[in-house]
């Protein structure tokens, strides 16, 4: 089965519209499922459906697929071609995605320090932490206290950050 992608049009972190690139798959909107082969896959999670209903978000199904090997430029072109009335250029589009992932502290430190060939500095650490988001587009009830005086962080410093790693 090809991946079905949902493109959310945001305005100041508020979802304005959702475009579902479904290709030729048949979808039963009321049951939120693909009805054609291979079938029985849901499109939206329960929390997404709740948000769509509560905020009255428009959903548009598109008979085009976004493939895993499409370049960023190609994805932007498909969005502009299929999602009419956007009034945007390719250069004005900013694409990102959310994923849930558990981090292993050893692997994470190893990657942030480029196999321990570079020191972990405050800028790299801040950039890394800044990219964590929750369903509401920001960390809720989570504070990571980092001393402003400290410029470089050892593995022990990194490990002492109060964060749910595994």
KABELKA-V276221 format. One record per residue. SS is DSSP state (~ for helix, > for strand, _ for the rest). OMEGA is omega in whole degrees, -180 to 180 (* if undefined). NEAR is the number of other C-alpha atoms within 8 Angstrom. Layout:
# KABELKA-V276221
ss:SS omega:OMEGA near:NEAR
ss:SS omega:OMEGA near:NEAR
This chain:
# KABELKA-V276221
ss:_ omega:174 near:3
ss:_ omega:180 near:5
ss:_ omega:172 near:8
ss:_ omega:-178 near:11
ss:> omega:176 near:9
ss:> omega:178 near:8
ss:> omega:-178 near:8
ss:> omega:176 near:9
ss:> omega:-177 near:9
ss:> omega:170 near:9
ss:> omega:-177 near:7
ss:_ omega:178 near:4
ss:_ omega:174 near:6
ss:> omega:-179 near:6
ss:> omega:179 near:10
ss:> omega:-176 near:10
ss:> omega:177 near:11
ss:> omega:176 near:13
ss:> omega:-179 near:13
ss:> omega:177 near:12
ss:> omega:-172 near:14
ss:_ omega:-177 near:12
ss:_ omega:-178 near:9
ss:_ omega:179 near:6
ss:_ omega:176 near:10
ss:_ omega:-176 near:7
ss:> omega:172 near:9
ss:> omega:-175 near:9
ss:_ omega:-178 near:6
ss:_ omega:179 near:4
ss:_ omega:178 near:5
ss:_ omega:-177 near:10
ss:> omega:172 near:12
ss:> omega:-178 near:15
ss:_ omega:178 near:11
ss:_ omega:-180 near:8
ss:_ omega:4 near:6
ss:_ omega:170 near:7
ss:_ omega:174 near:8
ss:_ omega:174 near:7
ss:_ omega:178 near:6
ss:> omega:180 near:8
ss:_ omega:-177 near:8
ss:_ omega:175 near:8
ss:_ omega:179 near:7
ss:~ omega:-180 near:6
ss:~ omega:177 near:7
ss:~ omega:179 near:8
ss:~ omega:178 near:9
ss:~ omega:180 near:8
ss:~ omega:178 near:10
ss:~ omega:-179 near:10
ss:~ omega:-178 near:8
ss:~ omega:-176 near:6
ss:_ omega:178 near:6
ss:_ omega:-178 near:7
ss:_ omega:179 near:11
ss:> omega:177 near:8
ss:> omega:178 near:8
ss:> omega:179 near:8
ss:> omega:-174 near:8
ss:> omega:-178 near:10
ss:_ omega:180 near:9
ss:_ omega:177 near:9
ss:_ omega:168 near:11
ss:_ omega:-177 near:11
ss:_ omega:-179 near:7
ss:_ omega:-178 near:5
ss:_ omega:174 near:4
ss:_ omega:176 near:9
ss:_ omega:177 near:6
ss:~ omega:179 near:6
ss:~ omega:-180 near:8
ss:~ omega:178 near:8
ss:~ omega:178 near:10
ss:~ omega:178 near:10
ss:~ omega:180 near:9
ss:~ omega:179 near:9
ss:~ omega:-179 near:8
ss:~ omega:-179 near:12
ss:~ omega:-173 near:7
ss:~ omega:-176 near:8
ss:_ omega:-175 near:8
ss:_ omega:177 near:6
ss:_ omega:178 near:4
ss:_ omega:-178 near:6
ss:_ omega:179 near:4
ss:_ omega:170 near:7
ss:_ omega:179 near:7
ss:~ omega:-179 near:9
ss:~ omega:180 near:5
ss:~ omega:-178 near:6
ss:_ omega:175 near:8
ss:_ omega:-178 near:5
ss:_ omega:174 near:4
ss:_ omega:177 near:4
ss:_ omega:177 near:4
ss:_ omega:174 near:4
ss:_ omega:176 near:4
ss:_ omega:-176 near:4
ss:_ omega:173 near:4
ss:_ omega:-179 near:6
ss:_ omega:171 near:8
ss:_ omega:-173 near:8
ss:~ omega:-180 near:9
ss:~ omega:180 near:6
ss:~ omega:-179 near:8
ss:~ omega:179 near:9
ss:~ omega:179 near:10
ss:~ omega:179 near:10
ss:~ omega:-179 near:9
ss:~ omega:179 near:10
ss:_ omega:180 near:11
ss:_ omega:180 near:8
ss:_ omega:179 near:8
ss:_ omega:174 near:8
ss:_ omega:178 near:6
ss:_ omega:176 near:7
ss:_ omega:176 near:9
ss:> omega:-179 near:11
ss:> omega:-176 near:9
ss:~ omega:-179 near:10
ss:~ omega:179 near:6
ss:~ omega:-180 near:9
ss:~ omega:178 near:10
ss:~ omega:179 near:8
ss:~ omega:178 near:8
ss:~ omega:-178 near:8
ss:~ omega:-179 near:7
ss:~ omega:-177 near:7
ss:_ omega:174 near:6
ss:_ omega:179 near:8
ss:_ omega:175 near:9
ss:_ omega:-180 near:8
ss:_ omega:-180 near:5
ss:_ omega:174 near:6
ss:_ omega:173 near:7
ss:_ omega:176 near:8
ss:_ omega:178 near:9
ss:_ omega:176 near:5
ss:_ omega:179 near:4
ss:_ omega:175 near:5
ss:_ omega:175 near:4
ss:_ omega:-177 near:7
ss:_ omega:179 near:5
ss:_ omega:179 near:6
ss:_ omega:178 near:5
ss:_ omega:-179 near:5
ss:_ omega:-177 near:4
ss:_ omega:-179 near:8
ss:_ omega:-178 near:7
ss:> omega:-174 near:8
ss:> omega:175 near:12
ss:_ omega:176 near:8
ss:~ omega:180 near:7
ss:~ omega:177 near:7
ss:~ omega:-179 near:8
ss:~ omega:-179 near:9
ss:~ omega:-179 near:8
ss:~ omega:176 near:6
ss:_ omega:-179 near:9
ss:_ omega:-174 near:6
ss:_ omega:-179 near:5
ss:_ omega:-175 near:4
ss:_ omega:-174 near:7
ss:_ omega:* near:6
